[in-house]
Amino acid sequence: MMKAKPQHAPLLGIGDDGAVIASRPNEELVITTDMLVADRHFFADADPYLVGKKSLAVNLSDLAAMGAKPTGFTLALALPKQRQAWLHGFANGLFDLAELFDCHLIGGDTCQGPLTISITAFGVIPSG
């Protein structure tokens, strides 16, 4: 059985230079960004699954405060070194929460550096 395409799925998402999101009449876009830095916003040895959930949750909370329905997010992630197990746990937490809110990863960037997570989330509200 095929799943129906979500209403706010990106027209062009991850894998290109930018995301294309269709706008609808009578809707306005809400954008929020939060950054989390290891040992400032979470302990570096914290459960990566919970760090993944928290990373998106703080943005979803901002959207909810604005009355917005989440539609997508970008992720910028700096990791100190190759950490496959950590990344796997982080991704599972992040995407488990994203799926609950039908919120799609539409782009981002990665680099080597101190553990830093930045998410920009997008949502919609009725115009006016």
N, CA, C and O atoms as a GROMACS GRO file, in nm:
protein
  512
    1MET      N    1   0.084  -0.117   0.000
    1MET     CA    2   0.000   0.000   0.000
    1MET      C    3   0.089   0.124   0.000
    1MET      O    4   0.183   0.133   0.079
    2MET      N    5   0.060   0.219  -0.087
    2MET     CA    6   0.139   0.342  -0.095
    2MET      C    7   0.089   0.444   0.006
    2MET      O    8  -0.031   0.455   0.031
    3LYS      N    9   0.182   0.517   0.063
    3LYS     CA   10   0.147   0.626   0.154
    3LYS      C   11   0.113   0.749   0.072
    3LYS      O   12   0.177   0.776  -0.030
    4ALA      N   13   0.014   0.823   0.116
    4ALA     CA   14  -0.018   0.950   0.051
    4ALA      C   15   0.094   1.049   0.078
    4ALA      O   16   0.151   1.050   0.188
    5LYS      N   17   0.125   1.133  -0.019
    5LYS     CA   18   0.227   1.236  -0.001
    5LYS      C   19   0.174   1.340   0.097
    5LYS      O   20   0.064   1.392   0.078
    6PRO      N   21   0.251   1.370   0.202
    6PRO     CA   22   0.206   1.471   0.298
    6PRO      C   23   0.180   1.605   0.230
    6PRO      O   24   0.242   1.637   0.129
    7GLN      N   25   0.088   1.681   0.285
    7GLN     CA   26   0.049   1.809   0.225
    7GLN      C   27   0.164   1.905   0.208
    7GLN      O   28   0.169   1.977   0.109
    8HIS      N   29   0.258   1.908   0.301
    8HIS     CA   30   0.365   2.007   0.296
    8HIS      C   31   0.500   1.945   0.263
    8HIS      O   32   0.603   2.002   0.299
    9ALA      N   33   0.502   1.831   0.196
    9ALA     CA   34   0.629   1.770   0.157
    9ALA      C   35   0.701   1.864   0.061
    9ALA      O   36   0.637   1.930  -0.021
   10PRO      N   37   0.834   1.871   0.071
   10PRO     CA   38   0.908   1.960  -0.019
   10PRO      C   39   0.896   1.914  -0.164
   10PRO      O   40   0.893   1.794  -0.191
   11LEU      N   41   0.892   2.010  -0.256
   11LEU     CA   42   0.893   1.978  -0.398
   11LEU      C   43   1.031   1.930  -0.438
   11LEU      O   44   1.045   1.840  -0.522
   12LEU      N   45   1.132   1.989  -0.379
   12LEU     CA   46   1.271   1.951  -0.402
   12LEU      C   47   1.340   1.962  -0.268
   12LEU      O   48   1.344   2.069  -0.209
   13GLY      N   49   1.393   1.850  -0.219
   13GLY     CA   50   1.448   1.851  -0.085
   13GLY      C   51   1.594   1.815  -0.080
   13GLY      O   52   1.674   1.859  -0.162
   14ILE      N   53   1.628   1.734   0.017
   14ILE     CA   54   1.766   1.700   0.046
   14ILE      C   55   1.834   1.642  -0.078
   14ILE      O   56   1.774   1.564  -0.153
   15GLY      N   57   1.958   1.679  -0.098
   15GLY     CA   58   2.034   1.630  -0.212
   15GLY      C   59   2.057   1.734  -0.318
   15GLY      O   60   2.129   1.708  -0.415
   16ASP      N   61   2.000   1.850  -0.305
   16ASP     CA   62   2.022   1.958  -0.400
   16ASP      C   63   2.082   2.076  -0.325
   16ASP      O   64   2.111   2.066  -0.206
   17ASP      N   65   2.102   2.187  -0.394
   17ASP     CA   66   2.163   2.304  -0.331
   17ASP      C   67   2.068   2.379  -0.239
   17ASP      O   68   2.113   2.457  -0.154
   18GLY      N   69   1.941   2.358  -0.254
   18GLY     CA   70   1.841   2.424  -0.171
   18GLY      C   71   1.710   2.349  -0.180
   18GLY      O   72   1.690   2.269  -0.271
   19ALA      N   73   1.622   2.374  -0.086
   19ALA     CA   74   1.490   2.312  -0.085
   19ALA      C   75   1.390   2.404  -0.153
   19ALA      O   76   1.403   2.527  -0.146
   20VAL      N   77   1.292   2.345  -0.217
   20VAL     CA   78   1.181   2.420  -0.275
   20VAL      C   79   1.054   2.374  -0.204
   20VAL      O   80   1.020   2.256  -0.207
   21ILE      N   81   0.986   2.467  -0.141
   21ILE     CA   82   0.864   2.437  -0.067
   21ILE      C   83   0.751   2.516  -0.130
   21ILE      O   84   0.759   2.638  -0.143
   22ALA      N   85   0.646   2.446  -0.168
   22ALA     CA   86   0.531   2.515  -0.228
   22ALA      C   87   0.460   2.596  -0.121
   22ALA      O   88   0.436   2.548  -0.010
   23SER      N   89   0.426   2.718  -0.155
   23SER     CA   90   0.344   2.797  -0.064
   23SER      C   91   0.200   2.787  -0.109
   23SER      O   92   0.170   2.770  -0.228
   24ARG      N   93   0.112   2.797  -0.014
   24ARG     CA   94  -0.030   2.785  -0.044
   24ARG      C   95  -0.097   2.920  -0.022
   24ARG      O   96  -0.052   2.999   0.061
   25PRO      N   97  -0.204   2.945  -0.096
   25PRO     CA   98  -0.280   3.068  -0.069
   25PRO      C   99  -0.328   3.067   0.076
   25PRO      O  100  -0.359   2.961   0.132
   26ASN      N  101  -0.334   3.182   0.135
   26ASN     CA  102  -0.388   3.198   0.270
   26ASN      C  103  -0.302   3.135   0.380
   26ASN      O  104  -0.352   3.106   0.488
   27GLU      N  105  -0.172   3.113   0.353
   27GLU     CA  106  -0.081   3.063   0.455
   27GLU      C  107   0.041   3.154   0.463
   27GLU      O  108   0.082   3.216   0.364
   28GLU      N  109   0.098   3.161   0.582
   28GLU     CA  110   0.223   3.234   0.603
   28GLU      C  111   0.326   3.139   0.662
   28GLU      O  112   0.292   3.048   0.738
   29LEU      N  113   0.451   3.161   0.628
   29LEU     CA  114   0.561   3.077   0.674
   29LEU      C  115   0.617   3.130   0.806
   29LEU      O  116   0.640   3.250   0.821
   30VAL      N  117   0.640   3.039   0.901
   30VAL     CA  118   0.703   3.071   1.028
   30VAL      C  119   0.838   2.998   1.030
   30VAL      O  120   0.843   2.878   1.000
   31ILE      N  121   0.946   3.068   1.065
   31ILE     CA  122   1.080   3.011   1.065
   31ILE      C  123   1.143   3.033   1.202
   31ILE      O  124   1.133   3.141   1.259
   32THR      N  125   1.209   2.929   1.255
   32THR     CA  126   1.277   2.939   1.384
   32THR      C  127   1.408   2.862   1.378
   32THR      O  128   1.418   2.760   1.309
   33THR      N  129   1.508   2.909   1.450
   33THR     CA  130   1.639   2.843   1.455
   33THR      C  131   1.685   2.830   1.599
   33THR      O  132   1.671   2.922   1.679
   34ASP      N  133   1.739   2.713   1.631
   34ASP     CA  134   1.801   2.690   1.762
   34ASP      C  135   1.932   2.616   1.743
   34ASP      O  136   1.943   2.529   1.656
   35MET      N  137   2.030   2.650   1.825
   35MET     CA  138   2.160   2.584   1.823
   35MET      C  139   2.183   2.518   1.958
   35MET      O  140   2.153   2.577   2.063
   36LEU      N  141   2.236   2.397   1.956
   36LEU     CA  142   2.272   2.326   2.078
   36LEU      C  143   2.419   2.290   2.071
   36LEU      O  144   2.466   2.234   1.972
   37VAL      N  145   2.492   2.321   2.177
   37VAL     CA  146   2.636   2.296   2.183
   37VAL      C  147   2.664   2.200   2.298
   37VAL      O  148   2.613   2.216   2.409
   38ALA      N  149   2.746   2.098   2.270
   38ALA     CA  150   2.780   1.999   2.373
   38ALA      C  151   2.842   2.067   2.494
   38ALA      O  152   2.922   2.160   2.481
   39ASP      N  153   2.802   2.020   2.611
   39ASP     CA  154   2.848   2.068   2.741
   39ASP      C  155   2.801   2.209   2.774
   39ASP      O  156   2.842   2.266   2.875
   40ARG      N  157   2.715   2.265   2.691
   40ARG     CA  158   2.647   2.391   2.724
   40ARG      C  159   2.496   2.364   2.731
   40ARG      O  160   2.430   2.405   2.827
   41HIS      N  161   2.442   2.297   2.629
   41HIS     CA  162   2.298   2.269   2.622
   41HIS      C  163   2.265   2.123   2.652
   41HIS      O  164   2.150   2.089   2.679
   42PHE      N  165   2.364   2.037   2.647
   42PHE     CA  166   2.349   1.895   2.681
   42PHE      C  167   2.489   1.842   2.713
   42PHE      O  168   2.589   1.894   2.665
   43PHE      N  169   2.494   1.736   2.794
   43PHE     CA  170   2.623   1.675   2.826
   43PHE      C  171   2.673   1.600   2.703
   43PHE      O  172   2.595   1.533   2.635
   44ALA      N  173   2.801   1.610   2.674
   44ALA     CA  174   2.859   1.546   2.556
   44ALA      C  175   2.839   1.394   2.558
   44ALA      O  176   2.834   1.331   2.452
   45ASP      N  177   2.828   1.335   2.678
   45ASP     CA  178   2.809   1.190   2.686
   45ASP      C  179   2.661   1.151   2.704
   45ASP      O  180   2.631   1.037   2.739
   46ALA      N  181   2.570   1.245   2.680
   46ALA     CA  182   2.426   1.217   2.691
   46ALA      C  183   2.384   1.116   2.584
   46ALA      O  184   2.450   1.101   2.482
   47ASP      N  185   2.275   1.047   2.610
   47ASP     CA  186   2.220   0.951   2.515
   47ASP      C  187   2.194   1.022   2.382
   47ASP      O  188   2.114   1.115   2.378
   48PRO      N  189   2.259   0.980   2.274
   48PRO     CA  190   2.242   1.049   2.145
   48PRO      C  191   2.098   1.046   2.094
   48PRO      O  192   2.056   1.139   2.024
   49TYR      N  193   2.022   0.942   2.127
   49TYR     CA  194   1.881   0.936   2.086
   49TYR      C  195   1.805   1.054   2.147
   49TYR      O  196   1.727   1.120   2.078
   50LEU      N  197   1.829   1.080   2.275
   50LEU     CA  198   1.761   1.191   2.343
   50LEU      C  199   1.811   1.326   2.293
   50LEU      O  200   1.734   1.422   2.285
   51VAL      N  201   1.939   1.335   2.260
   51VAL     CA  202   1.994   1.459   2.204
   51VAL      C  203   1.927   1.488   2.069
   51VAL      O  204   1.894   1.602   2.039
   52GLY      N  205   1.907   1.384   1.988
   52GLY     CA  206   1.838   1.401   1.860
   52GLY      C  207   1.696   1.451   1.878
   52GLY      O  208   1.653   1.543   1.808
   53LYS      N  209   1.624   1.392   1.972
   53LYS     CA  210   1.487   1.436   1.998
   53LYS      C  211   1.484   1.580   2.049
   53LYS      O  212   1.403   1.661   2.004
   54LYS      N  213   1.573   1.611   2.143
   54LYS     CA  214   1.576   1.746   2.200
   54LYS      C  215   1.609   1.850   2.093
   54LYS      O  216   1.552   1.959   2.092
   55SER      N  217   1.700   1.816   2.003
   55SER     CA  218   1.743   1.910   1.899
   55SER      C  219   1.627   1.959   1.815
   55SER      O  220   1.619   2.077   1.782
   56LEU      N  221   1.537   1.868   1.780
   56LEU     CA  222   1.420   1.908   1.702
   56LEU      C  223   1.309   1.962   1.791
   56LEU      O  224   1.236   2.053   1.753
   57ALA      N  225   1.296   1.905   1.911
   57ALA     CA  226   1.186   1.945   2.001
   57ALA      C  227   1.190   2.093   2.036
   57ALA      O  228   1.085   2.157   2.044
   58VAL      N  229   1.309   2.150   2.055
   58VAL     CA  230   1.315   2.292   2.091
   58VAL      C  231   1.262   2.379   1.977
   58VAL      O  232   1.203   2.484   2.002
   59ASN      N  233   1.283   2.336   1.854
   59ASN     CA  234   1.230   2.410   1.739
   59ASN      C  235   1.080   2.389   1.724
   59ASN      O  236   1.006   2.483   1.695
   60LEU      N  237   1.035   2.266   1.743
   60LEU     CA  238   0.891   2.239   1.733
   60LEU      C  239   0.815   2.315   1.841
   60LEU      O  240   0.703   2.360   1.818
   61SER      N  241   0.876   2.330   1.957
   61SER     CA  242   0.815   2.408   2.065
   61SER      C  243   0.799   2.554   2.024
   61SER      O  244   0.696   2.616   2.051
   62ASP      N  245   0.901   2.609   1.957
   62ASP     CA  246   0.891   2.748   1.909
   62ASP      C  247   0.779   2.762   1.807
   62ASP      O  248   0.703   2.859   1.810
   63LEU      N  249   0.768   2.665   1.716
   63LEU     CA  250   0.660   2.670   1.616
   63LEU      C  251   0.524   2.662   1.685
   63LEU      O  252   0.431   2.735   1.649
   64ALA      N  253   0.511   2.572   1.783
   64ALA     CA  254   0.384   2.558   1.855
   64ALA      C  255   0.348   2.688   1.926
   64ALA      O  256   0.230   2.726   1.930
   65ALA      N  257   0.447   2.755   1.982
   65ALA     CA  258   0.421   2.882   2.051
   65ALA      C  259   0.366   2.988   1.956
   65ALA      O  260   0.296   3.080   1.998
   66MET      N  261   0.398   2.973   1.828
   66MET     CA  262   0.349   3.066   1.725
   66MET      C  263   0.220   3.016   1.661
   66MET      O  264   0.163   3.083   1.574
   67GLY      N  265   0.173   2.898   1.703
   67GLY     CA  266   0.052   2.840   1.645
   67GLY      C  267   0.075   2.780   1.508
   67GLY      O  268  -0.020   2.763   1.431
   68ALA      N  269   0.200   2.746   1.476
   68ALA     CA  270   0.234   2.697   1.342
   68ALA      C  271   0.236   2.545   1.336
   68ALA      O  272   0.273   2.477   1.432
   69LYS      N  273   0.196   2.492   1.220
   69LYS     CA  274   0.206   2.350   1.192
   69LYS      C  275   0.342   2.325   1.128
   69LYS      O  276   0.372   2.386   1.025
   70PRO      N  277   0.426   2.236   1.186
   70PRO     CA  278   0.558   2.210   1.130
   70PRO      C  279   0.548   2.151   0.989
   70PRO      O  280   0.459   2.070   0.960
   71THR      N  281   0.641   2.192   0.902
   71THR     CA  282   0.644   2.138   0.766
   71THR      C  283   0.779   2.081   0.728
   71THR      O  284   0.786   1.986   0.650
   72GLY      N  285   0.888   2.136   0.781
   72GLY     CA  286   1.020   2.088   0.744
   72GLY      C  287   1.128   2.152   0.829
   72GLY      O  288   1.102   2.245   0.905
   73PHE      N  289   1.250   2.100   0.815
   73PHE     CA  290   1.362   2.156   0.890
   73PHE      C  291   1.493   2.128   0.818
   73PHE      O  292   1.504   2.035   0.739
   74THR      N  293   1.592   2.211   0.848
   74THR     CA  294   1.729   2.186   0.803
   74THR      C  295   1.813   2.156   0.926
   74THR      O  296   1.782   2.199   1.037
   75LEU      N  297   1.921   2.081   0.904
   75LEU     CA  298   2.010   2.041   1.012
   75LEU      C  299   2.153   2.072   0.974
   75LEU      O  300   2.201   2.027   0.869
   76ALA      N  301   2.222   2.148   1.057
   76ALA     CA  302   2.367   2.168   1.043
   76ALA      C  303   2.431   2.100   1.164
   76ALA      O  304   2.397   2.129   1.278
   77LEU      N  305   2.525   2.010   1.136
   77LEU     CA  306   2.581   1.927   1.242
   77LEU      C  307   2.733   1.925   1.232
   77LEU      O  308   2.788   1.889   1.128
   78ALA      N  309   2.800   1.964   1.340
   78ALA     CA  310   2.946   1.950   1.350
   78ALA      C  311   2.975   1.837   1.448
   78ALA      O  312   2.924   1.835   1.560
   79LEU      N  313   3.058   1.743   1.404
   79LEU     CA  314   3.098   1.630   1.488
   79LEU      C  315   3.250   1.631   1.504
   79LEU      O  316   3.321   1.660   1.408
   80PRO      N  317   3.301   1.601   1.626
   80PRO     CA  318   3.444   1.607   1.648
   80PRO      C  319   3.523   1.503   1.568
   80PRO      O  320   3.639   1.528   1.533
   81LYS      N  321   3.464   1.390   1.538
   81LYS     CA  322   3.531   1.284   1.462
   81LYS      C  323   3.424   1.186   1.416
   81LYS      O  324   3.307   1.201   1.450
   82GLN      N  325   3.465   1.086   1.340
   82GLN     CA  326   3.369   0.985   1.296
   82GLN      C  327   3.313   0.913   1.417
   82GLN      O  328   3.387   0.850   1.493
   83ARG      N  329   3.183   0.923   1.435
   83ARG     CA  330   3.116   0.860   1.548
   83ARG      C  331   2.989   0.794   1.498
   83ARG      O  332   2.879   0.844   1.522
   84GLN      N  333   3.003   0.682   1.427
   84GLN     CA  334   2.889   0.615   1.364
   84GLN      C  335   2.779   0.580   1.464
   84GLN      O  336   2.662   0.607   1.439
   85ALA      N  337   2.815   0.520   1.576
   85ALA     CA  338   2.714   0.477   1.673
   85ALA      C  339   2.640   0.599   1.728
   85ALA      O  340   2.517   0.595   1.743
   86TRP      N  341   2.713   0.707   1.759
   86TRP     CA  342   2.649   0.828   1.810
   86TRP      C  343   2.554   0.884   1.705
   86TRP      O  344   2.440   0.918   1.735
   87LEU      N  345   2.602   0.893   1.582
   87LEU     CA  346   2.521   0.950   1.474
   87LEU      C  347   2.395   0.867   1.449
   87LEU      O  348   2.289   0.922   1.423
   88HIS      N  349   2.407   0.736   1.457
   88HIS     CA  350   2.292   0.648   1.438
   88HIS      C  351   2.186   0.674   1.545
   88HIS      O  352   2.068   0.688   1.514
   89GLY      N  353   2.228   0.681   1.671
   89GLY     CA  354   2.134   0.709   1.780
   89GLY      C  355   2.070   0.846   1.767
   89GLY      O  356   1.950   0.862   1.785
   90PHE      N  357   2.152   0.946   1.735
   90PHE     CA  358   2.103   1.083   1.716
   90PHE      C  359   1.998   1.087   1.605
   90PHE      O  360   1.890   1.145   1.623
   91ALA      N  361   2.028   1.026   1.492
   91ALA     CA  362   1.936   1.026   1.378
   91ALA      C  363   1.805   0.956   1.414
   91ALA      O  364   1.697   1.003   1.376
   92ASN      N  365   1.812   0.846   1.486
   92ASN     CA  366   1.690   0.776   1.526
   92ASN      C  367   1.601   0.865   1.613
   92ASN      O  368   1.480   0.870   1.592
   93GLY      N  369   1.660   0.933   1.710
   93GLY     CA  370   1.581   1.023   1.795
   93GLY      C  371   1.522   1.138   1.716
   93GLY      O  372   1.405   1.172   1.732
   94LEU      N  373   1.604   1.198   1.631
   94LEU     CA  374   1.559   1.311   1.549
   94LEU      C  375   1.444   1.271   1.458
   94LEU      O  376   1.340   1.338   1.454
   95PHE      N  377   1.461   1.160   1.386
   95PHE     CA  378   1.360   1.121   1.288
   95PHE      C  379   1.236   1.059   1.352
   95PHE      O  380   1.128   1.066   1.294
   96ASP      N  381   1.250   0.997   1.469
   96ASP     CA  382   1.130   0.948   1.539
   96ASP      C  383   1.038   1.066   1.572
   96ASP      O  384   0.917   1.057   1.554
   97LEU      N  385   1.095   1.175   1.621
   97LEU     CA  386   1.014   1.292   1.653
   97LEU      C  387   0.963   1.360   1.527
   97LEU      O  388   0.847   1.402   1.521
   98ALA      N  389   1.047   1.371   1.426
   98ALA     CA  390   1.006   1.434   1.300
   98ALA      C  391   0.886   1.361   1.239
   98ALA      O  392   0.793   1.424   1.189
   99GLU      N  393   0.889   1.229   1.245
   99GLU     CA  394   0.779   1.150   1.190
   99GLU      C  395   0.648   1.175   1.265
   99GLU      O  396   0.541   1.181   1.203
  100LEU      N  397   0.655   1.191   1.396
  100LEU     CA  398   0.535   1.218   1.475
  100LEU      C  399   0.465   1.346   1.431
  100LEU      O  400   0.343   1.357   1.438
  101PHE      N  401   0.544   1.443   1.384
  101PHE     CA  402   0.489   1.573   1.346
  101PHE      C  403   0.486   1.593   1.195
  101PHE      O  404   0.459   1.704   1.148
  102ASP      N  405   0.512   1.486   1.118
  102ASP     CA  406   0.511   1.493   0.972
  102ASP      C  407   0.597   1.610   0.923
  102ASP      O  408   0.557   1.688   0.837
  103CYS      N  409   0.716   1.619   0.980
  103CYS     CA  410   0.810   1.728   0.955
  103CYS      C  411   0.932   1.670   0.883
  103CYS      O  412   0.998   1.581   0.936
  104HIS      N  413   0.963   1.720   0.765
  104HIS     CA  414   1.064   1.660   0.678
  104HIS      C  415   1.199   1.730   0.687
  104HIS      O  416   1.205   1.853   0.691
  105LEU      N  417   1.307   1.651   0.689
  105LEU     CA  418   1.441   1.707   0.673
  105LEU      C  419   1.454   1.748   0.527
  105LEU      O  420   1.439   1.664   0.438
  106ILE      N  421   1.482   1.876   0.502
  106ILE     CA  422   1.485   1.925   0.364
  106ILE      C  423   1.624   1.974   0.322
  106ILE      O  424   1.641   2.020   0.209
  107GLY      N  425   1.721   1.966   0.411
  107GLY     CA  426   1.856   2.006   0.374
  107GLY      C  427   1.942   2.025   0.496
  107GLY      O  428   1.898   2.003   0.609
  108GLY      N  429   2.066   2.067   0.473
  108GLY     CA  430   2.156   2.092   0.584
  108GLY      C  431   2.301   2.082   0.543
  108GLY      O  432   2.335   2.090   0.425
  109ASP      N  433   2.386   2.065   0.643
  109ASP     CA  434   2.530   2.059   0.619
  109ASP      C  435   2.596   1.986   0.736
  109ASP      O  436   2.541   1.981   0.846
  110THR      N  437   2.713   1.930   0.710
  110THR     CA  438   2.792   1.864   0.813
  110THR      C  439   2.937   1.908   0.801
  110THR      O  440   2.984   1.945   0.693
  111CYS      N  441   3.008   1.903   0.914
  111CYS     CA  442   3.151   1.928   0.912
  111CYS      C  443   3.213   1.866   1.036
  111CYS      O  444   3.143   1.824   1.128
  112GLN      N  445   3.346   1.862   1.038
  112GLN     CA  446   3.417   1.815   1.156
  112GLN      C  447   3.445   1.936   1.246
  112GLN      O  448   3.490   2.040   1.198
  113GLY      N  449   3.418   1.920   1.374
  113GLY     CA  450   3.440   2.028   1.469
  113GLY      C  451   3.380   1.991   1.603
  113GLY      O  452   3.333   1.879   1.620
  114PRO      N  453   3.380   2.083   1.699
  114PRO     CA  454   3.317   2.056   1.828
  114PRO      C  455   3.168   2.023   1.809
  114PRO      O  456   3.102   2.083   1.725
  115LEU      N  457   3.118   1.928   1.886
  115LEU     CA  458   2.980   1.881   1.870
  115LEU      C  459   2.881   1.996   1.885
  115LEU      O  460   2.858   2.048   1.994
  116THR      N  461   2.824   2.035   1.771
  116THR     CA  462   2.731   2.147   1.763
  116THR      C  463   2.618   2.109   1.669
  116THR      O  464   2.641   2.053   1.562
  117ILE      N  465   2.496   2.140   1.710
  117ILE     CA  466   2.376   2.106   1.633
  117ILE      C  467   2.295   2.234   1.612
  117ILE      O  468   2.264   2.304   1.708
  118SER      N  469   2.262   2.262   1.488
  118SER     CA  470   2.176   2.378   1.459
  118SER      C  471   2.063   2.333   1.368
  118SER      O  472   2.086   2.274   1.262
  119ILE      N  473   1.942   2.361   1.410
  119ILE     CA  474   1.824   2.326   1.330
  119ILE      C  475   1.744   2.452   1.303
  119ILE      O  476   1.720   2.533   1.392
  120THR      N  477   1.704   2.467   1.179
  120THR     CA  478   1.609   2.571   1.140
  120THR      C  479   1.483   2.498   1.098
  120THR      O  480   1.485   2.414   1.008
  121ALA      N  481   1.372   2.529   1.163
  121ALA     CA  482   1.245   2.463   1.135
  121ALA      C  483   1.148   2.561   1.070
  121ALA      O  484   1.152   2.681   1.095
  122PHE      N  485   1.062   2.506   0.987
  122PHE     CA  486   0.964   2.583   0.912
  122PHE      C  487   0.825   2.530   0.946
  122PHE      O  488   0.805   2.410   0.964
  123GLY      N  489   0.730   2.621   0.955
  123GLY     CA  490   0.592   2.584   0.979
  123GLY      C  491   0.501   2.684   0.910
  123GLY      O  492   0.546   2.785   0.857
  124VAL      N  493   0.373   2.654   0.910
  124VAL     CA  494   0.276   2.742   0.846
  124VAL      C  495   0.164   2.778   0.942
  124VAL      O  496   0.126   2.700   1.030
  125ILE      N  497   0.113   2.899   0.922
  125ILE     CA  498  -0.004   2.947   0.995
  125ILE      C  499  -0.100   3.007   0.892
  125ILE      O  500  -0.057   3.046   0.784
  126PRO      N  501  -0.228   3.014   0.925
  126PRO     CA  502  -0.321   3.082   0.834
  126PRO      C  503  -0.283   3.229   0.821
  126PRO      O  504  -0.238   3.291   0.917
  127SER      N  505  -0.301   3.283   0.703
  127SER     CA  506  -0.272   3.426   0.681
  127SER      C  507  -0.357   3.513   0.772
  127SER      O  508  -0.471   3.479   0.805
  128GLY      N  509  -0.298   3.626   0.810
  128GLY     CA  510  -0.372   3.723   0.890
  128GLY      C  511  -0.342   3.707   1.032
  128GLY      O  512  -0.396   3.781   1.115
   0.00000   0.00000   0.00000
